């Protein structure tokens, strides 16, 4: 696979459609991982931390992994989308 | 002449920003996939929820396969699909491989100690490797990928004996990096990064069970 083949399909005609696709999916892509990570945190807090059960610590770590990784990629994504919309 | 040059610069800028945008879109789609781990936290003693746990992921994958079939057979134009790469024009998009990989890990009842780190490798290590490839030299891609994948396997196997955790982490991380590095036109790395370590780990898992080595408890408990 050469570098040329890695390029994205570009089409000037469908900018509006592209923007629409992003706008529809953005709330889901950004919010759902946060909700899921808080679900894991809540489960860990209720069944692990508050009763002193370390078996649930894995869920705490997973919650952080999901939350941090998603926020790290969501920020530049939302920034580029806002910048693109302004154009 | 100046006007034409100005216009072409403007168009180039827009195309560049679009490419940048697409690249972040693909990254976010990857990290979003980690939400499928919610599958393991859902209660397993409610009948309708068990049906939903089976049918919802399966329906999503069937829907994406039908969509891709319509796109490849030109019944739907490729321009309606956002973020496709050039080499995906005449074959199934990588998102289908990504979804099929997750579906197989969840529905074929791979132990969650195997499925969780493999899903995390595809959802988080893959975009991190992509970002490193985008900014640095190629040699750093696999080193970074190996370290990140190693971390995911160690976290999932932290309840196991140290030697077993290390063995699993090294084998799993190596499998994930090989799966990512080996590119085929017909089989996407989004599938390989999940399935190759999963198969390696399943062999170790079954061997350990056969020999009688204690395997760790799962890390996610149903609600």
Interface residues (C-beta under 8 A of the other chain):
Chain A: X1 X4 X5 X6 X7 X8 X9 X10 X11 X12 X13 X14 X15 X17 X18 X21 X22 X28 X29 X30 X32 X33 X36 X39 X40 X43 X47 X55 X56 X57 X58 X59 X61 X62 X65 X66 X69 X70 X72 X73 X74 X76 X77 X80 X81 X83 X84 X87
Chain B: X11 X14 X15 X17 X18 X19 X20 X21 X22 X23 X24 X25 X27 X28 X29 X30 X31 X32 X34 X35 X37 X38 X41 X78 X79 X80 X81 X82 X83 X84 X85 X86 X87 X88 X89 X116 X120 X123 X124 X127 X152 X155 X156 X158 X159 X183 X185 X217 X219 X220 X221 X223
